Amino acid sequence: MKQIYNFSAGPALLPKEVLQRAQAEMLDWHGSGMSVMEMSHRGKEFTSILEKTEADFRTLL
């Protein structure tokens, strides 16, 4: 695949390692057997993602 570089003001180019990790976790989120897109928003897996995201966001603030 040809590498394309995006220098526009919009979305930034992501490192290949980030894309590869996202690709791997797309089909099986942390060994749960399902992707984040298939999870119930009330399930324990998604709840843990939400809590971690909120904690990280509060740390950034």
mmCIF file of the N, C-alpha and C atoms, coordinates in Angstrom:
data_MODEL
# 
_entry.id   MODEL 
# 
loop_
_atom_site.group_PDB 
_atom_site.id 
_atom_site.type_symbol 
_atom_site.label_atom_id 
_atom_site.label_alt_id 
_atom_site.label_comp_id 
_atom_site.label_asym_id 
_atom_site.label_entity_id 
_atom_site.label_seq_id 
_atom_site.pdbx_PDB_ins_code 
_atom_site.Cartn_x 
_atom_site.Cartn_y 
_atom_site.Cartn_z 
_atom_site.occupancy 
_atom_site.B_iso_or_equiv 
_atom_site.pdbx_formal_charge 
_atom_site.auth_seq_id 
_atom_site.auth_comp_id 
_atom_site.auth_asym_id 
_atom_site.auth_atom_id 
_atom_site.pdbx_PDB_model_num 
ATOM 1   N N  . MET A 1 1  ? 0.839   -1.181  0.000  1.00 0.00 ? 1  MET A N  1 
ATOM 2   C CA . MET A 1 1  ? 0.000   0.000   0.000  1.00 0.00 ? 1  MET A CA 1 
ATOM 3   C C  . MET A 1 1  ? 0.885   1.245   0.000  1.00 0.00 ? 1  MET A C  1 
ATOM 4   N N  . LYS A 1 2  ? 0.505   2.204   -0.786 1.00 0.00 ? 2  LYS A N  1 
ATOM 5   C CA . LYS A 1 2  ? 1.254   3.456   -0.881 1.00 0.00 ? 2  LYS A CA 1 
ATOM 6   C C  . LYS A 1 2  ? 0.928   4.343   0.319  1.00 0.00 ? 2  LYS A C  1 
ATOM 7   N N  . GLN A 1 3  ? 1.945   4.875   0.978  1.00 0.00 ? 3  GLN A N  1 
ATOM 8   C CA . GLN A 1 3  ? 1.772   5.767   2.125  1.00 0.00 ? 3  GLN A CA 1 
ATOM 9   C C  . GLN A 1 3  ? 1.442   7.168   1.640  1.00 0.00 ? 3  GLN A C  1 
ATOM 10  N N  . ILE A 1 4  ? 0.359   7.722   2.145  1.00 0.00 ? 4  ILE A N  1 
ATOM 11  C CA . ILE A 1 4  ? -0.052  9.078   1.787  1.00 0.00 ? 4  ILE A CA 1 
ATOM 12  C C  . ILE A 1 4  ? 0.117   9.971   3.009  1.00 0.00 ? 4  ILE A C  1 
ATOM 13  N N  . TYR A 1 5  ? 0.667   11.148  2.804  1.00 0.00 ? 5  TYR A N  1 
ATOM 14  C CA . TYR A 1 5  ? 0.872   12.097  3.888  1.00 0.00 ? 5  TYR A CA 1 
ATOM 15  C C  . TYR A 1 5  ? -0.150  13.214  3.772  1.00 0.00 ? 5  TYR A C  1 
ATOM 16  N N  . ASN A 1 6  ? -0.819  13.512  4.868  1.00 0.00 ? 6  ASN A N  1 
ATOM 17  C CA . ASN A 1 6  ? -1.866  14.525  4.898  1.00 0.00 ? 6  ASN A CA 1 
ATOM 18  C C  . ASN A 1 6  ? -1.351  15.744  5.658  1.00 0.00 ? 6  ASN A C  1 
ATOM 19  N N  . PHE A 1 7  ? -1.171  16.848  4.966  1.00 0.00 ? 7  PHE A N  1 
ATOM 20  C CA . PHE A 1 7  ? -0.694  18.077  5.597  1.00 0.00 ? 7  PHE A CA 1 
ATOM 21  C C  . PHE A 1 7  ? -1.799  19.125  5.716  1.00 0.00 ? 7  PHE A C  1 
ATOM 22  N N  . SER A 1 8  ? -3.045  18.720  5.503  1.00 0.00 ? 8  SER A N  1 
ATOM 23  C CA . SER A 1 8  ? -4.146  19.676  5.585  1.00 0.00 ? 8  SER A CA 1 
ATOM 24  C C  . SER A 1 8  ? -4.473  20.002  7.037  1.00 0.00 ? 8  SER A C  1 
ATOM 25  N N  . ALA A 1 9  ? -5.330  20.981  7.228  1.00 0.00 ? 9  ALA A N  1 
ATOM 26  C CA . ALA A 1 9  ? -5.680  21.425  8.579  1.00 0.00 ? 9  ALA A CA 1 
ATOM 27  C C  . ALA A 1 9  ? -6.644  20.471  9.279  1.00 0.00 ? 9  ALA A C  1 
ATOM 28  N N  . GLY A 1 10 ? -7.162  19.510  8.581  1.00 0.00 ? 10 GLY A N  1 
ATOM 29  C CA . GLY A 1 10 ? -8.134  18.571  9.149  1.00 0.00 ? 10 GLY A CA 1 
ATOM 30  C C  . GLY A 1 10 ? -7.489  17.488  9.994  1.00 0.00 ? 10 GLY A C  1 
ATOM 31  N N  . PRO A 1 11 ? -8.032  16.284  9.947  1.00 0.00 ? 11 PRO A N  1 
ATOM 32  C CA . PRO A 1 11 ? -7.505  15.177  10.759 1.00 0.00 ? 11 PRO A CA 1 
ATOM 33  C C  . PRO A 1 11 ? -6.027  14.918  10.470 1.00 0.00 ? 11 PRO A C  1 
ATOM 34  N N  . ALA A 1 12 ? -5.306  14.569  11.507 1.00 0.00 ? 12 ALA A N  1 
ATOM 35  C CA . ALA A 1 12 ? -3.869  14.340  11.384 1.00 0.00 ? 12 ALA A CA 1 
ATOM 36  C C  . ALA A 1 12 ? -3.572  12.896  10.993 1.00 0.00 ? 12 ALA A C  1 
ATOM 37  N N  . LEU A 1 13 ? -2.399  12.696  10.469 1.00 0.00 ? 13 LEU A N  1 
ATOM 38  C CA . LEU A 1 13 ? -1.908  11.371  10.138 1.00 0.00 ? 13 LEU A CA 1 
ATOM 39  C C  . LEU A 1 13 ? -1.614  10.619  11.432 1.00 0.00 ? 13 LEU A C  1 
ATOM 40  N N  . LEU A 1 14 ? -2.116  9.397   11.548 1.00 0.00 ? 14 LEU A N  1 
ATOM 41  C CA . LEU A 1 14 ? -1.875  8.593   12.747 1.00 0.00 ? 14 LEU A CA 1 
ATOM 42  C C  . LEU A 1 14 ? -0.694  7.665   12.527 1.00 0.00 ? 14 LEU A C  1 
ATOM 43  N N  . PRO A 1 15 ? 0.104   7.422   13.567 1.00 0.00 ? 15 PRO A N  1 
ATOM 44  C CA . PRO A 1 15 ? 1.212   6.477   13.438 1.00 0.00 ? 15 PRO A CA 1 
ATOM 45  C C  . PRO A 1 15 ? 0.690   5.083   13.084 1.00 0.00 ? 15 PRO A C  1 
ATOM 46  N N  . LYS A 1 16 ? 1.458   4.351   12.301 1.00 0.00 ? 16 LYS A N  1 
ATOM 47  C CA . LYS A 1 16 ? 1.055   3.018   11.858 1.00 0.00 ? 16 LYS A CA 1 
ATOM 48  C C  . LYS A 1 16 ? 0.754   2.102   13.042 1.00 0.00 ? 16 LYS A C  1 
ATOM 49  N N  . GLU A 1 17 ? 1.517   2.235   14.137 1.00 0.00 ? 17 GLU A N  1 
ATOM 50  C CA . GLU A 1 17 ? 1.296   1.395   15.319 1.00 0.00 ? 17 GLU A CA 1 
ATOM 51  C C  . GLU A 1 17 ? -0.095  1.624   15.924 1.00 0.00 ? 17 GLU A C  1 
ATOM 52  N N  . VAL A 1 18 ? -0.547  2.861   15.907 1.00 0.00 ? 18 VAL A N  1 
ATOM 53  C CA . VAL A 1 18 ? -1.878  3.190   16.433 1.00 0.00 ? 18 VAL A CA 1 
ATOM 54  C C  . VAL A 1 18 ? -2.950  2.541   15.565 1.00 0.00 ? 18 VAL A C  1 
ATOM 55  N N  . LEU A 1 19 ? -2.795  2.630   14.263 1.00 0.00 ? 19 LEU A N  1 
ATOM 56  C CA . LEU A 1 19 ? -3.757  2.029   13.346 1.00 0.00 ? 19 LEU A CA 1 
ATOM 57  C C  . LEU A 1 19 ? -3.777  0.510   13.474 1.00 0.00 ? 19 LEU A C  1 
ATOM 58  N N  . GLN A 1 20 ? -2.608  -0.101  13.650 1.00 0.00 ? 20 GLN A N  1 
ATOM 59  C CA . GLN A 1 20 ? -2.538  -1.555  13.796 1.00 0.00 ? 20 GLN A CA 1 
ATOM 60  C C  . GLN A 1 20 ? -3.195  -2.016  15.092 1.00 0.00 ? 20 GLN A C  1 
ATOM 61  N N  . ARG A 1 21 ? -3.003  -1.280  16.157 1.00 0.00 ? 21 ARG A N  1 
ATOM 62  C CA . ARG A 1 21 ? -3.647  -1.641  17.427 1.00 0.00 ? 21 ARG A CA 1 
ATOM 63  C C  . ARG A 1 21 ? -5.163  -1.501  17.314 1.00 0.00 ? 21 ARG A C  1 
ATOM 64  N N  . ALA A 1 22 ? -5.611  -0.415  16.697 1.00 0.00 ? 22 ALA A N  1 
ATOM 65  C CA . ALA A 1 22 ? -7.051  -0.221  16.498 1.00 0.00 ? 22 ALA A CA 1 
ATOM 66  C C  . ALA A 1 22 ? -7.625  -1.336  15.637 1.00 0.00 ? 22 ALA A C  1 
ATOM 67  N N  . GLN A 1 23 ? -6.884  -1.750  14.632 1.00 0.00 ? 23 GLN A N  1 
ATOM 68  C CA . GLN A 1 23 ? -7.328  -2.835  13.760 1.00 0.00 ? 23 GLN A CA 1 
ATOM 69  C C  . GLN A 1 23 ? -7.476  -4.135  14.537 1.00 0.00 ? 23 GLN A C  1 
ATOM 70  N N  . ALA A 1 24 ? -6.496  -4.454  15.356 1.00 0.00 ? 24 ALA A N  1 
ATOM 71  C CA . ALA A 1 24 ? -6.538  -5.691  16.138 1.00 0.00 ? 24 ALA A CA 1 
ATOM 72  C C  . ALA A 1 24 ? -7.686  -5.679  17.143 1.00 0.00 ? 24 ALA A C  1 
ATOM 73  N N  . GLU A 1 25 ? -7.898  -4.544  17.788 1.00 0.00 ? 25 GLU A N  1 
ATOM 74  C CA . GLU A 1 25 ? -8.934  -4.455  18.812 1.00 0.00 ? 25 GLU A CA 1 
ATOM 75  C C  . GLU A 1 25 ? -10.328 -4.244  18.222 1.00 0.00 ? 25 GLU A C  1 
ATOM 76  N N  . MET A 1 26 ? -10.409 -3.965  16.931 1.00 0.00 ? 26 MET A N  1 
ATOM 77  C CA . MET A 1 26 ? -11.711 -3.768  16.298 1.00 0.00 ? 26 MET A CA 1 
ATOM 78  C C  . MET A 1 26 ? -12.547 -5.043  16.349 1.00 0.00 ? 26 MET A C  1 
ATOM 79  N N  . LEU A 1 27 ? -11.911 -6.192  16.172 1.00 0.00 ? 27 LEU A N  1 
ATOM 80  C CA . LEU A 1 27 ? -12.640 -7.458  16.141 1.00 0.00 ? 27 LEU A CA 1 
ATOM 81  C C  . LEU A 1 27 ? -12.756 -8.118  17.504 1.00 0.00 ? 27 LEU A C  1 
ATOM 82  N N  . ASP A 1 28 ? -11.833 -7.819  18.406 1.00 0.00 ? 28 ASP A N  1 
ATOM 83  C CA . ASP A 1 28 ? -11.825 -8.499  19.712 1.00 0.00 ? 28 ASP A CA 1 
ATOM 84  C C  . ASP A 1 28 ? -11.273 -7.546  20.765 1.00 0.00 ? 28 ASP A C  1 
ATOM 85  N N  . TRP A 1 29 ? -12.148 -6.823  21.426 1.00 0.00 ? 29 TRP A N  1 
ATOM 86  C CA . TRP A 1 29 ? -11.731 -5.844  22.424 1.00 0.00 ? 29 TRP A CA 1 
ATOM 87  C C  . TRP A 1 29 ? -11.249 -6.549  23.685 1.00 0.00 ? 29 TRP A C  1 
ATOM 88  N N  . HIS A 1 30 ? -9.952  -6.518  23.912 1.00 0.00 ? 30 HIS A N  1 
ATOM 89  C CA . HIS A 1 30 ? -9.311  -7.051  25.122 1.00 0.00 ? 30 HIS A CA 1 
ATOM 90  C C  . HIS A 1 30 ? -9.786  -8.457  25.479 1.00 0.00 ? 30 HIS A C  1 
ATOM 91  N N  . GLY A 1 31 ? -9.916  -9.310  24.472 1.00 0.00 ? 31 GLY A N  1 
ATOM 92  C CA . GLY A 1 31 ? -10.285 -10.701 24.712 1.00 0.00 ? 31 GLY A CA 1 
ATOM 93  C C  . GLY A 1 31 ? -11.754 -10.932 25.020 1.00 0.00 ? 31 GLY A C  1 
ATOM 94  N N  . SER A 1 32 ? -12.588 -9.935  24.784 1.00 0.00 ? 32 SER A N  1 
ATOM 95  C CA . SER A 1 32 ? -14.018 -10.072 25.093 1.00 0.00 ? 32 SER A CA 1 
ATOM 96  C C  . SER A 1 32 ? -14.759 -10.899 24.049 1.00 0.00 ? 32 SER A C  1 
ATOM 97  N N  . GLY A 1 33 ? -14.151 -11.068 22.867 1.00 0.00 ? 33 GLY A N  1 
ATOM 98  C CA . GLY A 1 33 ? -14.800 -11.814 21.800 1.00 0.00 ? 33 GLY A CA 1 
ATOM 99  C C  . GLY A 1 33 ? -15.706 -10.969 20.935 1.00 0.00 ? 33 GLY A C  1 
ATOM 100 N N  . MET A 1 34 ? -15.769 -9.670  21.193 1.00 0.00 ? 34 MET A N  1 
ATOM 101 C CA . MET A 1 34 ? -16.598 -8.782  20.374 1.00 0.00 ? 34 MET A CA 1 
ATOM 102 C C  . MET A 1 34 ? -15.931 -7.421  20.234 1.00 0.00 ? 34 MET A C  1 
ATOM 103 N N  . SER A 1 35 ? -16.386 -6.696  19.224 1.00 0.00 ? 35 SER A N  1 
ATOM 104 C CA . SER A 1 35 ? -15.846 -5.354  19.024 1.00 0.00 ? 35 SER A CA 1 
ATOM 105 C C  . SER A 1 35 ? -16.612 -4.359  19.886 1.00 0.00 ? 35 SER A C  1 
ATOM 106 N N  . VAL A 1 36 ? -16.053 -3.186  20.060 1.00 0.00 ? 36 VAL A N  1 
ATOM 107 C CA . VAL A 1 36 ? -16.718 -2.137  20.830 1.00 0.00 ? 36 VAL A CA 1 
ATOM 108 C C  . VAL A 1 36 ? -18.051 -1.772  20.177 1.00 0.00 ? 36 VAL A C  1 
ATOM 109 N N  . MET A 1 37 ? -18.108 -1.850  18.863 1.00 0.00 ? 37 MET A N  1 
ATOM 110 C CA . MET A 1 37 ? -19.338 -1.490  18.149 1.00 0.00 ? 37 MET A CA 1 
ATOM 111 C C  . MET A 1 37 ? -20.471 -2.480  18.394 1.00 0.00 ? 37 MET A C  1 
ATOM 112 N N  . GLU A 1 38 ? -20.142 -3.685  18.861 1.00 0.00 ? 38 GLU A N  1 
ATOM 113 C CA . GLU A 1 38 ? -21.160 -4.706  19.111 1.00 0.00 ? 38 GLU A CA 1 
ATOM 114 C C  . GLU A 1 38 ? -21.600 -4.770  20.570 1.00 0.00 ? 38 GLU A C  1 
ATOM 115 N N  . MET A 1 39 ? -20.914 -4.067  21.429 1.00 0.00 ? 39 MET A N  1 
ATOM 116 C CA . MET A 1 39 ? -21.184 -4.149  22.869 1.00 0.00 ? 39 MET A CA 1 
ATOM 117 C C  . MET A 1 39 ? -22.432 -3.371  23.259 1.00 0.00 ? 39 MET A C  1 
ATOM 118 N N  . SER A 1 40 ? -23.081 -3.867  24.289 1.00 0.00 ? 40 SER A N  1 
ATOM 119 C CA . SER A 1 40 ? -24.184 -3.121  24.882 1.00 0.00 ? 40 SER A CA 1 
ATOM 120 C C  . SER A 1 40 ? -23.614 -1.919  25.625 1.00 0.00 ? 40 SER A C  1 
ATOM 121 N N  . HIS A 1 41 ? -24.258 -0.790  25.498 1.00 0.00 ? 41 HIS A N  1 
ATOM 122 C CA . HIS A 1 41 ? -23.785 0.397   26.214 1.00 0.00 ? 41 HIS A CA 1 
ATOM 123 C C  . HIS A 1 41 ? -24.010 0.264   27.717 1.00 0.00 ? 41 HIS A C  1 
ATOM 124 N N  . ARG A 1 42 ? -24.694 -0.795  28.137 1.00 0.00 ? 42 ARG A N  1 
ATOM 125 C CA . ARG A 1 42 ? -24.894 -1.047  29.563 1.00 0.00 ? 42 ARG A CA 1 
ATOM 126 C C  . ARG A 1 42 ? -24.022 -2.195  30.076 1.00 0.00 ? 42 ARG A C  1 
ATOM 127 N N  . GLY A 1 43 ? -23.264 -2.818  29.175 1.00 0.00 ? 43 GLY A N  1 
ATOM 128 C CA . GLY A 1 43 ? -22.435 -3.958  29.547 1.00 0.00 ? 43 GLY A CA 1 
ATOM 129 C C  . GLY A 1 43 ? -21.201 -3.557  30.333 1.00 0.00 ? 43 GLY A C  1 
ATOM 130 N N  . LYS A 1 44 ? -20.623 -4.542  31.043 1.00 0.00 ? 44 LYS A N  1 
ATOM 131 C CA . LYS A 1 44 ? -19.463 -4.245  31.893 1.00 0.00 ? 44 LYS A CA 1 
ATOM 132 C C  . LYS A 1 44 ? -18.243 -3.828  31.078 1.00 0.00 ? 44 LYS A C  1 
ATOM 133 N N  . GLU A 1 45 ? -18.068 -4.412  29.875 1.00 0.00 ? 45 GLU A N  1 
ATOM 134 C CA . GLU A 1 45 ? -16.911 -4.047  29.057 1.00 0.00 ? 45 GLU A CA 1 
ATOM 135 C C  . GLU A 1 45 ? -16.992 -2.585  28.629 1.00 0.00 ? 45 GLU A C  1 
ATOM 136 N N  . PHE A 1 46 ? -18.158 -2.184  28.127 1.00 0.00 ? 46 PHE A N  1 
ATOM 137 C CA . PHE A 1 46 ? -18.312 -0.803  27.674 1.00 0.00 ? 46 PHE A CA 1 
ATOM 138 C C  . PHE A 1 46 ? -18.263 0.171   28.842 1.00 0.00 ? 46 PHE A C  1 
ATOM 139 N N  . THR A 1 47 ? -18.847 -0.219  29.965 1.00 0.00 ? 47 THR A N  1 
ATOM 140 C CA . THR A 1 47 ? -18.815 0.641   31.151 1.00 0.00 ? 47 THR A CA 1 
ATOM 141 C C  . THR A 1 47 ? -17.379 0.904   31.581 1.00 0.00 ? 47 THR A C  1 
ATOM 142 N N  . SER A 1 48 ? -16.528 -0.131  31.505 1.00 0.00 ? 48 SER A N  1 
ATOM 143 C CA . SER A 1 48 ? -15.123 0.064   31.886 1.00 0.00 ? 48 SER A CA 1 
ATOM 144 C C  . SER A 1 48 ? -14.410 0.995   30.908 1.00 0.00 ? 48 SER A C  1 
ATOM 145 N N  . ILE A 1 49 ? -14.740 0.907   29.627 1.00 0.00 ? 49 ILE A N  1 
ATOM 146 C CA . ILE A 1 49 ? -14.163 1.821   28.634 1.00 0.00 ? 49 ILE A CA 1 
ATOM 147 C C  . ILE A 1 49 ? -14.584 3.254   28.944 1.00 0.00 ? 49 ILE A C  1 
ATOM 148 N N  . LEU A 1 50 ? -15.855 3.434   29.227 1.00 0.00 ? 50 LEU A N  1 
ATOM 149 C CA . LEU A 1 50 ? -16.384 4.769   29.527 1.00 0.00 ? 50 LEU A CA 1 
ATOM 150 C C  . LEU A 1 50 ? -15.741 5.361   30.782 1.00 0.00 ? 50 LEU A C  1 
ATOM 151 N N  . GLU A 1 51 ? -15.606 4.549   31.828 1.00 0.00 ? 51 GLU A N  1 
ATOM 152 C CA . GLU A 1 51 ? -14.997 5.033   33.074 1.00 0.00 ? 51 GLU A CA 1 
ATOM 153 C C  . GLU A 1 51 ? -13.538 5.416   32.864 1.00 0.00 ? 51 GLU A C  1 
ATOM 154 N N  . LYS A 1 52 ? -12.802 4.617   32.103 1.00 0.00 ? 52 LYS A N  1 
ATOM 155 C CA . LYS A 1 52 ? -11.391 4.915   31.831 1.00 0.00 ? 52 LYS A CA 1 
ATOM 156 C C  . LYS A 1 52 ? -11.277 6.197   31.007 1.00 0.00 ? 52 LYS A C  1 
ATOM 157 N N  . THR A 1 53 ? -12.136 6.343   30.022 1.00 0.00 ? 53 THR A N  1 
ATOM 158 C CA . THR A 1 53 ? -12.126 7.548   29.188 1.00 0.00 ? 53 THR A CA 1 
ATOM 159 C C  . THR A 1 53 ? -12.408 8.790   30.022 1.00 0.00 ? 53 THR A C  1 
ATOM 160 N N  . GLU A 1 54 ? -13.398 8.696   30.886 1.00 0.00 ? 54 GLU A N  1 
ATOM 161 C CA . GLU A 1 54 ? -13.743 9.837   31.743 1.00 0.00 ? 54 GLU A CA 1 
ATOM 162 C C  . GLU A 1 54 ? -12.597 10.182  32.694 1.00 0.00 ? 54 GLU A C  1 
ATOM 163 N N  . ALA A 1 55 ? -11.962 9.174   33.272 1.00 0.00 ? 55 ALA A N  1 
ATOM 164 C CA . ALA A 1 55 ? -10.835 9.412   34.183 1.00 0.00 ? 55 ALA A CA 1 
ATOM 165 C C  . ALA A 1 55 ? -9.662  10.058  33.441 1.00 0.00 ? 55 ALA A C  1 
ATOM 166 N N  . ASP A 1 56 ? -9.372  9.560   32.237 1.00 0.00 ? 56 ASP A N  1 
ATOM 167 C CA . ASP A 1 56 ? -8.285  10.140  31.442 1.00 0.00 ? 56 ASP A CA 1 
ATOM 168 C C  . ASP A 1 56 ? -8.587  11.590  31.075 1.00 0.00 ? 56 ASP A C  1 
ATOM 169 N N  . PHE A 1 57 ? -9.835  11.863  30.727 1.00 0.00 ? 57 PHE A N  1 
ATOM 170 C CA . PHE A 1 57 ? -10.236 13.224  30.371 1.00 0.00 ? 57 PHE A CA 1 
ATOM 171 C C  . PHE A 1 57 ? -10.082 14.165  31.565 1.00 0.00 ? 57 PHE A C  1 
ATOM 172 N N  . ARG A 1 58 ? -10.492 13.703  32.733 1.00 0.00 ? 58 ARG A N  1 
ATOM 173 C CA . ARG A 1 58 ? -10.362 14.532  33.937 1.00 0.00 ? 58 ARG A CA 1 
ATOM 174 C C  . ARG A 1 58 ? -8.889  14.798  34.260 1.00 0.00 ? 58 ARG A C  1 
ATOM 175 N N  . THR A 1 59 ? -8.028  13.825  33.999 1.00 0.00 ? 59 THR A N  1 
ATOM 176 C CA . THR A 1 59 ? -6.591  14.009  34.215 1.00 0.00 ? 59 THR A CA 1 
ATOM 177 C C  . THR A 1 59 ? -6.047  15.095  33.288 1.00 0.00 ? 59 THR A C  1 
ATOM 178 N N  . LEU A 1 60 ? -6.525  15.102  32.058 1.00 0.00 ? 60 LEU A N  1 
ATOM 179 C CA . LEU A 1 60 ? -6.075  16.111  31.097 1.00 0.00 ? 60 LEU A CA 1 
ATOM 180 C C  . LEU A 1 60 ? -6.515  17.516  31.477 1.00 0.00 ? 60 LEU A C  1 
ATOM 181 N N  . LEU A 1 61 ? -7.672  17.609  32.123 1.00 0.00 ? 61 LEU A N  1 
ATOM 182 C CA . LEU A 1 61 ? -8.170  18.925  32.514 1.00 0.00 ? 61 LEU A CA 1 
ATOM 183 C C  . LEU A 1 61 ? -7.352  19.444  33.659 1.00 0.00 ? 61 LEU A C  1 
# 
